[in-house]
Amino acid sequence: MTCPICKKITSQPYRPFCSARCKDVDLSKWLIGGYVIANDDETESSEVEPDCEDSDS
């Protein structure tokens, strides 16, 4: 198995990565939004109209 970050052979303590560095690089990508999971329902939620803010009248 190869590391998804640098393509080196993986190391048992860090699987599926080869080192702590590659593991941290992957975590960083998740935290900054570098990975996105596609959502088919996104178009449906964008069609919903927002609530009216002038309801105090």
CHARMM internal coordinates of N, CA and C (Angstrom, degrees):
IC EDIT
DIST 1 N 1 CA 1.4507
DIST 1 CA 1 C 1.5261
ANGL 1 N 1 CA 1 C 108.40
DIST 1 C 2 N 1.3354
ANGL 1 CA 1 C 2 N 116.23
DIHE 1 N 1 CA 1 C 2 N 140.68
DIST 2 N 2 CA 1.4583
ANGL 1 C 2 N 2 CA 120.30
DIHE 1 CA 1 C 2 N 2 CA 180.00
DIST 2 CA 2 C 1.5229
ANGL 2 N 2 CA 2 C 110.97
DIHE 1 C 2 N 2 CA 2 C -110.27
DIST 2 C 3 N 1.3066
ANGL 2 CA 2 C 3 N 115.06
DIHE 2 N 2 CA 2 C 3 N 152.47
DIST 3 N 3 CA 1.4638
ANGL 2 C 3 N 3 CA 122.97
DIHE 2 CA 2 C 3 N 3 CA 179.97
DIST 3 CA 3 C 1.5342
ANGL 3 N 3 CA 3 C 108.86
DIHE 2 C 3 N 3 CA 3 C -66.27
DIST 3 C 4 N 1.3451
ANGL 3 CA 3 C 4 N 118.17
DIHE 3 N 3 CA 3 C 4 N 131.61
DIST 4 N 4 CA 1.4590
ANGL 3 C 4 N 4 CA 119.86
DIHE 3 CA 3 C 4 N 4 CA -179.86
DIST 4 CA 4 C 1.5313
ANGL 4 N 4 CA 4 C 113.74
DIHE 3 C 4 N 4 CA 4 C -70.26
DIST 4 C 5 N 1.3219
ANGL 4 CA 4 C 5 N 117.20
DIHE 4 N 4 CA 4 C 5 N -14.56
DIST 5 N 5 CA 1.4664
ANGL 4 C 5 N 5 CA 120.76
DIHE 4 CA 4 C 5 N 5 CA -179.23
DIST 5 CA 5 C 1.5302
ANGL 5 N 5 CA 5 C 111.43
DIHE 4 C 5 N 5 CA 5 C -90.79
DIST 5 C 6 N 1.3501
ANGL 5 CA 5 C 6 N 117.00
DIHE 5 N 5 CA 5 C 6 N -54.28
DIST 6 N 6 CA 1.4686
ANGL 5 C 6 N 6 CA 119.51
DIHE 5 CA 5 C 6 N 6 CA -173.77
DIST 6 CA 6 C 1.5268
ANGL 6 N 6 CA 6 C 114.08
DIHE 5 C 6 N 6 CA 6 C -113.78
DIST 6 C 7 N 1.3361
ANGL 6 CA 6 C 7 N 117.70
DIHE 6 N 6 CA 6 C 7 N -4.35
DIST 7 N 7 CA 1.4667
ANGL 6 C 7 N 7 CA 124.00
DIHE 6 CA 6 C 7 N 7 CA 177.01
DIST 7 CA 7 C 1.5302
ANGL 7 N 7 CA 7 C 114.25
DIHE 6 C 7 N 7 CA 7 C 71.73
DIST 7 C 8 N 1.3439
ANGL 7 CA 7 C 8 N 119.30
DIHE 7 N 7 CA 7 C 8 N 12.56
DIST 8 N 8 CA 1.4567
ANGL 7 C 8 N 8 CA 121.80
DIHE 7 CA 7 C 8 N 8 CA 174.42
DIST 8 CA 8 C 1.5289
ANGL 8 N 8 CA 8 C 108.95
DIHE 7 C 8 N 8 CA 8 C -79.38
DIST 8 C 9 N 1.3195
ANGL 8 CA 8 C 9 N 117.18
DIHE 8 N 8 CA 8 C 9 N 168.58
DIST 9 N 9 CA 1.4599
ANGL 8 C 9 N 9 CA 122.67
DIHE 8 CA 8 C 9 N 9 CA 176.79
DIST 9 CA 9 C 1.5301
ANGL 9 N 9 CA 9 C 108.57
DIHE 8 C 9 N 9 CA 9 C -65.71
DIST 9 C 10 N 1.3309
ANGL 9 CA 9 C 10 N 117.56
DIHE 9 N 9 CA 9 C 10 N 136.85
DIST 10 N 10 CA 1.4643
ANGL 9 C 10 N 10 CA 121.26
DIHE 9 CA 9 C 10 N 10 CA -177.45
DIST 10 CA 10 C 1.5217
ANGL 10 N 10 CA 10 C 111.84
DIHE 9 C 10 N 10 CA 10 C -72.48
DIST 10 C 11 N 1.3190
ANGL 10 CA 10 C 11 N 114.63
DIHE 10 N 10 CA 10 C 11 N 158.10
DIST 11 N 11 CA 1.4511
ANGL 10 C 11 N 11 CA 122.34
DIHE 10 CA 10 C 11 N 11 CA 177.35
DIST 11 CA 11 C 1.5191
ANGL 11 N 11 CA 11 C 108.03
DIHE 10 C 11 N 11 CA 11 C -113.59
DIST 11 C 12 N 1.3153
ANGL 11 CA 11 C 12 N 117.59
DIHE 11 N 11 CA 11 C 12 N 136.61
DIST 12 N 12 CA 1.4615
ANGL 11 C 12 N 12 CA 122.27
DIHE 11 CA 11 C 12 N 12 CA -174.51
DIST 12 CA 12 C 1.5386
ANGL 12 N 12 CA 12 C 113.74
DIHE 11 C 12 N 12 CA 12 C -51.84
DIST 12 C 13 N 1.3342
ANGL 12 CA 12 C 13 N 120.27
DIHE 12 N 12 CA 12 C 13 N -46.00
DIST 13 N 13 CA 1.4771
ANGL 12 C 13 N 13 CA 118.86
DIHE 12 CA 12 C 13 N 13 CA -178.02
DIST 13 CA 13 C 1.5340
ANGL 13 N 13 CA 13 C 114.34
DIHE 12 C 13 N 13 CA 13 C -65.93
DIST 13 C 14 N 1.3299
ANGL 13 CA 13 C 14 N 117.44
DIHE 13 N 13 CA 13 C 14 N -21.63
DIST 14 N 14 CA 1.4700
ANGL 13 C 14 N 14 CA 121.07
DIHE 13 CA 13 C 14 N 14 CA -175.08
DIST 14 CA 14 C 1.5261
ANGL 14 N 14 CA 14 C 113.26
DIHE 13 C 14 N 14 CA 14 C -114.88
DIST 14 C 15 N 1.3263
ANGL 14 CA 14 C 15 N 118.43
DIHE 14 N 14 CA 14 C 15 N 11.26
DIST 15 N 15 CA 1.4638
ANGL 14 C 15 N 15 CA 121.11
DIHE 14 CA 14 C 15 N 15 CA -176.67
DIST 15 CA 15 C 1.5033
ANGL 15 N 15 CA 15 C 112.09
DIHE 14 C 15 N 15 CA 15 C -49.97
DIST 15 C 16 N 1.2949
ANGL 15 CA 15 C 16 N 120.65
DIHE 15 N 15 CA 15 C 16 N 136.18
DIST 16 N 16 CA 1.4624
ANGL 15 C 16 N 16 CA 129.21
DIHE 15 CA 15 C 16 N 16 CA 8.51
DIST 16 CA 16 C 1.5221
ANGL 16 N 16 CA 16 C 113.50
DIHE 15 C 16 N 16 CA 16 C -89.19
DIST 16 C 17 N 1.3210
ANGL 16 CA 16 C 17 N 117.53
DIHE 16 N 16 CA 16 C 17 N 16.07
DIST 17 N 17 CA 1.4646
ANGL 16 C 17 N 17 CA 121.76
DIHE 16 CA 16 C 17 N 17 CA -179.22
DIST 17 CA 17 C 1.5177
ANGL 17 N 17 CA 17 C 110.55
DIHE 16 C 17 N 17 CA 17 C -100.58
DIST 17 C 18 N 1.3429
ANGL 17 CA 17 C 18 N 116.58
DIHE 17 N 17 CA 17 C 18 N 171.40
DIST 18 N 18 CA 1.4558
ANGL 17 C 18 N 18 CA 120.51
DIHE 17 CA 17 C 18 N 18 CA -179.40
DIST 18 CA 18 C 1.5229
ANGL 18 N 18 CA 18 C 111.76
DIHE 17 C 18 N 18 CA 18 C -96.29
DIST 18 C 19 N 1.3303
ANGL 18 CA 18 C 19 N 117.10
DIHE 18 N 18 CA 18 C 19 N -19.74
DIST 19 N 19 CA 1.4642
ANGL 18 C 19 N 19 CA 120.08
DIHE 18 CA 18 C 19 N 19 CA -176.08
DIST 19 CA 19 C 1.5242
ANGL 19 N 19 CA 19 C 110.08
DIHE 18 C 19 N 19 CA 19 C -157.06
DIST 19 C 20 N 1.3344
ANGL 19 CA 19 C 20 N 114.34
DIHE 19 N 19 CA 19 C 20 N 170.31
DIST 20 N 20 CA 1.4632
ANGL 19 C 20 N 20 CA 119.77
DIHE 19 CA 19 C 20 N 20 CA 177.00
DIST 20 CA 20 C 1.5305
ANGL 20 N 20 CA 20 C 110.11
DIHE 19 C 20 N 20 CA 20 C -65.33
DIST 20 C 21 N 1.3223
ANGL 20 CA 20 C 21 N 117.46
DIHE 20 N 20 CA 20 C 21 N -32.22
DIST 21 N 21 CA 1.4629
ANGL 20 C 21 N 21 CA 120.98
DIHE 20 CA 20 C 21 N 21 CA 179.28
DIST 21 CA 21 C 1.5232
ANGL 21 N 21 CA 21 C 111.09
DIHE 20 C 21 N 21 CA 21 C -61.53
DIST 21 C 22 N 1.3329
ANGL 21 CA 21 C 22 N 117.20
DIHE 21 N 21 CA 21 C 22 N -48.95
DIST 22 N 22 CA 1.4647
ANGL 21 C 22 N 22 CA 120.48
DIHE 21 CA 21 C 22 N 22 CA -179.98
DIST 22 CA 22 C 1.5284
ANGL 22 N 22 CA 22 C 111.13
DIHE 21 C 22 N 22 CA 22 C -65.25
DIST 22 C 23 N 1.3231
ANGL 22 CA 22 C 23 N 117.00
DIHE 22 N 22 CA 22 C 23 N -35.80
DIST 23 N 23 CA 1.4624
ANGL 22 C 23 N 23 CA 120.82
DIHE 22 CA 22 C 23 N 23 CA 176.54
DIST 23 CA 23 C 1.5305
ANGL 23 N 23 CA 23 C 110.10
DIHE 22 C 23 N 23 CA 23 C -61.96
DIST 23 C 24 N 1.3411
ANGL 23 CA 23 C 24 N 116.58
DIHE 23 N 23 CA 23 C 24 N -42.47
DIST 24 N 24 CA 1.4659
ANGL 23 C 24 N 24 CA 121.03
DIHE 23 CA 23 C 24 N 24 CA 179.21
DIST 24 CA 24 C 1.5266
ANGL 24 N 24 CA 24 C 112.16
DIHE 23 C 24 N 24 CA 24 C -69.81
DIST 24 C 25 N 1.3229
ANGL 24 CA 24 C 25 N 116.98
DIHE 24 N 24 CA 24 C 25 N -35.59
DIST 25 N 25 CA 1.4670
ANGL 24 C 25 N 25 CA 120.73
DIHE 24 CA 24 C 25 N 25 CA 176.34
DIST 25 CA 25 C 1.5299
ANGL 25 N 25 CA 25 C 109.84
DIHE 24 C 25 N 25 CA 25 C -61.49
DIST 25 C 26 N 1.3274
ANGL 25 CA 25 C 26 N 116.70
DIHE 25 N 25 CA 25 C 26 N -43.48
DIST 26 N 26 CA 1.4587
ANGL 25 C 26 N 26 CA 121.11
DIHE 25 CA 25 C 26 N 26 CA 178.85
DIST 26 CA 26 C 1.5268
ANGL 26 N 26 CA 26 C 110.91
DIHE 25 C 26 N 26 CA 26 C -64.23
DIST 26 C 27 N 1.3364
ANGL 26 CA 26 C 27 N 117.44
DIHE 26 N 26 CA 26 C 27 N -44.97
DIST 27 N 27 CA 1.4607
ANGL 26 C 27 N 27 CA 120.96
DIHE 26 CA 26 C 27 N 27 CA 178.03
DIST 27 CA 27 C 1.5249
ANGL 27 N 27 CA 27 C 111.02
DIHE 26 C 27 N 27 CA 27 C -59.79
DIST 27 C 28 N 1.3129
ANGL 27 CA 27 C 28 N 116.53
DIHE 27 N 27 CA 27 C 28 N -41.29
DIST 28 N 28 CA 1.4626
ANGL 27 C 28 N 28 CA 121.15
DIHE 27 CA 27 C 28 N 28 CA 178.75
DIST 28 CA 28 C 1.5267
ANGL 28 N 28 CA 28 C 111.39
DIHE 27 C 28 N 28 CA 28 C -61.05
DIST 28 C 29 N 1.3278
ANGL 28 CA 28 C 29 N 116.48
DIHE 28 N 28 CA 28 C 29 N -41.04
DIST 29 N 29 CA 1.4713
ANGL 28 C 29 N 29 CA 119.90
DIHE 28 CA 28 C 29 N 29 CA 178.08
DIST 29 CA 29 C 1.5202
ANGL 29 N 29 CA 29 C 110.92
DIHE 28 C 29 N 29 CA 29 C -61.78
DIST 29 C 30 N 1.3335
ANGL 29 CA 29 C 30 N 117.36
DIHE 29 N 29 CA 29 C 30 N -41.04
DIST 30 N 30 CA 1.4664
ANGL 29 C 30 N 30 CA 120.27
DIHE 29 CA 29 C 30 N 30 CA 177.69
DIST 30 CA 30 C 1.5266
ANGL 30 N 30 CA 30 C 110.79
DIHE 29 C 30 N 30 CA 30 C -63.83
DIST 30 C 31 N 1.3414
ANGL 30 CA 30 C 31 N 117.14
DIHE 30 N 30 CA 30 C 31 N -43.01
DIST 31 N 31 CA 1.4574
ANGL 30 C 31 N 31 CA 120.68
DIHE 30 CA 30 C 31 N 31 CA -175.45
DIST 31 CA 31 C 1.5239
ANGL 31 N 31 CA 31 C 113.69
DIHE 30 C 31 N 31 CA 31 C -68.22
DIST 31 C 32 N 1.3413
ANGL 31 CA 31 C 32 N 117.37
DIHE 31 N 31 CA 31 C 32 N -33.21
DIST 32 N 32 CA 1.4659
ANGL 31 C 32 N 32 CA 119.54
DIHE 31 CA 31 C 32 N 32 CA -179.87
DIST 32 CA 32 C 1.5203
ANGL 32 N 32 CA 32 C 112.79
DIHE 31 C 32 N 32 CA 32 C -90.67
DIST 32 C 33 N 1.3333
ANGL 32 CA 32 C 33 N 116.93
DIHE 32 N 32 CA 32 C 33 N 1.72
DIST 33 N 33 CA 1.4580
ANGL 32 C 33 N 33 CA 120.25
DIHE 32 CA 32 C 33 N 33 CA 178.53
DIST 33 CA 33 C 1.5076
ANGL 33 N 33 CA 33 C 113.75
DIHE 32 C 33 N 33 CA 33 C 84.65
DIST 33 C 34 N 1.3037
ANGL 33 CA 33 C 34 N 117.64
DIHE 33 N 33 CA 33 C 34 N 23.13
DIST 34 N 34 CA 1.4619
ANGL 33 C 34 N 34 CA 121.49
DIHE 33 CA 33 C 34 N 34 CA 179.80
DIST 34 CA 34 C 1.5207
ANGL 34 N 34 CA 34 C 113.24
DIHE 33 C 34 N 34 CA 34 C -69.72
DIST 34 C 35 N 1.3214
ANGL 34 CA 34 C 35 N 116.51
DIHE 34 N 34 CA 34 C 35 N -24.94
DIST 35 N 35 CA 1.4564
ANGL 34 C 35 N 35 CA 121.63
DIHE 34 CA 34 C 35 N 35 CA 177.30
DIST 35 CA 35 C 1.5262
ANGL 35 N 35 CA 35 C 108.05
DIHE 34 C 35 N 35 CA 35 C -107.34
DIST 35 C 36 N 1.3095
ANGL 35 CA 35 C 36 N 116.67
DIHE 35 N 35 CA 35 C 36 N 138.13
DIST 36 N 36 CA 1.4602
ANGL 35 C 36 N 36 CA 121.50
DIHE 35 CA 35 C 36 N 36 CA -179.98
DIST 36 CA 36 C 1.5208
ANGL 36 N 36 CA 36 C 108.50
DIHE 35 C 36 N 36 CA 36 C -130.48
DIST 36 C 37 N 1.3094
ANGL 36 CA 36 C 37 N 115.73
DIHE 36 N 36 CA 36 C 37 N 133.00
DIST 37 N 37 CA 1.4567
ANGL 36 C 37 N 37 CA 121.05
DIHE 36 CA 36 C 37 N 37 CA 175.98
DIST 37 CA 37 C 1.5194
ANGL 37 N 37 CA 37 C 107.06
DIHE 36 C 37 N 37 CA 37 C -97.85
DIST 37 C 38 N 1.3271
ANGL 37 CA 37 C 38 N 116.86
DIHE 37 N 37 CA 37 C 38 N 123.01
DIST 38 N 38 CA 1.4629
ANGL 37 C 38 N 38 CA 121.52
DIHE 37 CA 37 C 38 N 38 CA -177.51
DIST 38 CA 38 C 1.5244
ANGL 38 N 38 CA 38 C 110.15
DIHE 37 C 38 N 38 CA 38 C -63.49
DIST 38 C 39 N 1.3341
ANGL 38 CA 38 C 39 N 115.23
DIHE 38 N 38 CA 38 C 39 N 141.57
DIST 39 N 39 CA 1.4513
ANGL 38 C 39 N 39 CA 121.36
DIHE 38 CA 38 C 39 N 39 CA -179.41
DIST 39 CA 39 C 1.5228
ANGL 39 N 39 CA 39 C 108.15
DIHE 38 C 39 N 39 CA 39 C -131.00
DIST 39 C 40 N 1.3298
ANGL 39 CA 39 C 40 N 117.23
DIHE 39 N 39 CA 39 C 40 N 111.88
DIST 40 N 40 CA 1.4575
ANGL 39 C 40 N 40 CA 120.95
DIHE 39 CA 39 C 40 N 40 CA -179.64
DIST 40 CA 40 C 1.5192
ANGL 40 N 40 CA 40 C 112.29
DIHE 39 C 40 N 40 CA 40 C -70.45
DIST 40 C 41 N 1.3269
ANGL 40 CA 40 C 41 N 118.71
DIHE 40 N 40 CA 40 C 41 N -22.66
DIST 41 N 41 CA 1.4577
ANGL 40 C 41 N 41 CA 122.43
DIHE 40 CA 40 C 41 N 41 CA -178.88
DIST 41 CA 41 C 1.5228
ANGL 41 N 41 CA 41 C 112.58
DIHE 40 C 41 N 41 CA 41 C -79.70
DIST 41 C 42 N 1.3209
ANGL 41 CA 41 C 42 N 118.72
DIHE 41 N 41 CA 41 C 42 N -6.44
DIST 42 N 42 CA 1.4586
ANGL 41 C 42 N 42 CA 122.07
DIHE 41 CA 41 C 42 N 42 CA -176.66
DIST 42 CA 42 C 1.5279
ANGL 42 N 42 CA 42 C 111.94
DIHE 41 C 42 N 42 CA 42 C -59.81
DIST 42 C 43 N 1.3142
ANGL 42 CA 42 C 43 N 118.64
DIHE 42 N 42 CA 42 C 43 N -38.47
DIST 43 N 43 CA 1.4587
ANGL 42 C 43 N 43 CA 120.91
DIHE 42 CA 42 C 43 N 43 CA -178.95
DIST 43 CA 43 C 1.5242
ANGL 43 N 43 CA 43 C 110.86
DIHE 42 C 43 N 43 CA 43 C -68.03
DIST 43 C 44 N 1.3303
ANGL 43 CA 43 C 44 N 117.43
DIHE 43 N 43 CA 43 C 44 N -33.61
DIST 44 N 44 CA 1.4545
ANGL 43 C 44 N 44 CA 119.99
DIHE 43 CA 43 C 44 N 44 CA 178.89
DIST 44 CA 44 C 1.5200
ANGL 44 N 44 CA 44 C 111.32
DIHE 43 C 44 N 44 CA 44 C -68.30
DIST 44 C 45 N 1.3274
ANGL 44 CA 44 C 45 N 118.74
DIHE 44 N 44 CA 44 C 45 N -40.31
DIST 45 N 45 CA 1.4546
ANGL 44 C 45 N 45 CA 121.52
DIHE 44 CA 44 C 45 N 45 CA -178.39
DIST 45 CA 45 C 1.5220
ANGL 45 N 45 CA 45 C 111.55
DIHE 44 C 45 N 45 CA 45 C -71.22
DIST 45 C 46 N 1.3311
ANGL 45 CA 45 C 46 N 118.92
DIHE 45 N 45 CA 45 C 46 N -26.75
DIST 46 N 46 CA 1.4558
ANGL 45 C 46 N 46 CA 120.98
DIHE 45 CA 45 C 46 N 46 CA 179.65
DIST 46 CA 46 C 1.5271
ANGL 46 N 46 CA 46 C 111.66
DIHE 45 C 46 N 46 CA 46 C -76.18
DIST 46 C 47 N 1.3261
ANGL 46 CA 46 C 47 N 117.61
DIHE 46 N 46 CA 46 C 47 N -15.63
DIST 47 N 47 CA 1.4616
ANGL 46 C 47 N 47 CA 120.75
DIHE 46 CA 46 C 47 N 47 CA 179.68
DIST 47 CA 47 C 1.5246
ANGL 47 N 47 CA 47 C 112.68
DIHE 46 C 47 N 47 CA 47 C -83.98
DIST 47 C 48 N 1.3276
ANGL 47 CA 47 C 48 N 117.84
DIHE 47 N 47 CA 47 C 48 N -11.66
DIST 48 N 48 CA 1.4549
ANGL 47 C 48 N 48 CA 121.46
DIHE 47 CA 47 C 48 N 48 CA -179.67
DIST 48 CA 48 C 1.5170
ANGL 48 N 48 CA 48 C 109.13
DIHE 47 C 48 N 48 CA 48 C -73.72
DIST 48 C 49 N 1.3367
ANGL 48 CA 48 C 49 N 116.44
DIHE 48 N 48 CA 48 C 49 N 132.09
DIST 49 N 49 CA 1.4567
ANGL 48 C 49 N 49 CA 120.45
DIHE 48 CA 48 C 49 N 49 CA -179.01
DIST 49 CA 49 C 1.5237
ANGL 49 N 49 CA 49 C 110.12
DIHE 48 C 49 N 49 CA 49 C -78.03
DIST 49 C 50 N 1.3421
ANGL 49 CA 49 C 50 N 118.00
DIHE 49 N 49 CA 49 C 50 N 139.86
DIST 50 N 50 CA 1.4612
ANGL 49 C 50 N 50 CA 120.56
DIHE 49 CA 49 C 50 N 50 CA 178.51
DIST 50 CA 50 C 1.5321
ANGL 50 N 50 CA 50 C 111.12
DIHE 49 C 50 N 50 CA 50 C -70.35
DIST 50 C 51 N 1.3246
ANGL 50 CA 50 C 51 N 116.60
DIHE 50 N 50 CA 50 C 51 N 155.55
DIST 51 N 51 CA 1.4707
ANGL 50 C 51 N 51 CA 120.95
DIHE 50 CA 50 C 51 N 51 CA 178.04
DIST 51 CA 51 C 1.5241
ANGL 51 N 51 CA 51 C 109.92
DIHE 50 C 51 N 51 CA 51 C -65.52
DIST 51 C 52 N 1.2996
ANGL 51 CA 51 C 52 N 116.20
DIHE 51 N 51 CA 51 C 52 N 148.65
DIST 52 N 52 CA 1.4629
ANGL 51 C 52 N 52 CA 122.31
DIHE 51 CA 51 C 52 N 52 CA 178.86
DIST 52 CA 52 C 1.5271
ANGL 52 N 52 CA 52 C 108.74
DIHE 51 C 52 N 52 CA 52 C -74.90
DIST 52 C 53 N 1.3283
ANGL 52 CA 52 C 53 N 117.61
DIHE 52 N 52 CA 52 C 53 N 129.92
DIST 53 N 53 CA 1.4601
ANGL 52 C 53 N 53 CA 121.57
DIHE 52 CA 52 C 53 N 53 CA -179.29
DIST 53 CA 53 C 1.5260
ANGL 53 N 53 CA 53 C 112.11
DIHE 52 C 53 N 53 CA 53 C -83.45
DIST 53 C 54 N 1.3190
ANGL 53 CA 53 C 54 N 119.16
DIHE 53 N 53 CA 53 C 54 N -14.35
DIST 54 N 54 CA 1.4646
ANGL 53 C 54 N 54 CA 122.82
DIHE 53 CA 53 C 54 N 54 CA -177.76
DIST 54 CA 54 C 1.5168
ANGL 54 N 54 CA 54 C 111.69
DIHE 53 C 54 N 54 CA 54 C -93.99
DIST 54 C 55 N 1.3035
ANGL 54 CA 54 C 55 N 118.77
DIHE 54 N 54 CA 54 C 55 N 40.39
DIST 55 N 55 CA 1.4601
ANGL 54 C 55 N 55 CA 121.23
DIHE 54 CA 54 C 55 N 55 CA -176.98
DIST 55 CA 55 C 1.5291
ANGL 55 N 55 CA 55 C 111.87
DIHE 54 C 55 N 55 CA 55 C -83.00
DIST 55 C 56 N 1.3458
ANGL 55 CA 55 C 56 N 119.45
DIHE 55 N 55 CA 55 C 56 N -1.86
DIST 56 N 56 CA 1.4522
ANGL 55 C 56 N 56 CA 122.47
DIHE 55 CA 55 C 56 N 56 CA 179.97
DIST 56 CA 56 C 1.5332
ANGL 56 N 56 CA 56 C 112.63
DIHE 55 C 56 N 56 CA 56 C -76.14
DIST 56 C 57 N 1.3064
ANGL 56 CA 56 C 57 N 120.12
DIHE 56 N 56 CA 56 C 57 N -15.33
DIST 57 N 57 CA 1.4659
ANGL 56 C 57 N 57 CA 123.82
DIHE 56 CA 56 C 57 N 57 CA -173.87
DIST 57 CA 57 C 1.5079
ANGL 57 N 57 CA 57 C 111.16
DIHE 56 C 57 N 57 CA 57 C -69.77
END
COOR INIT
IC SEED 1 N 1 CA 1 C
IC BUILD
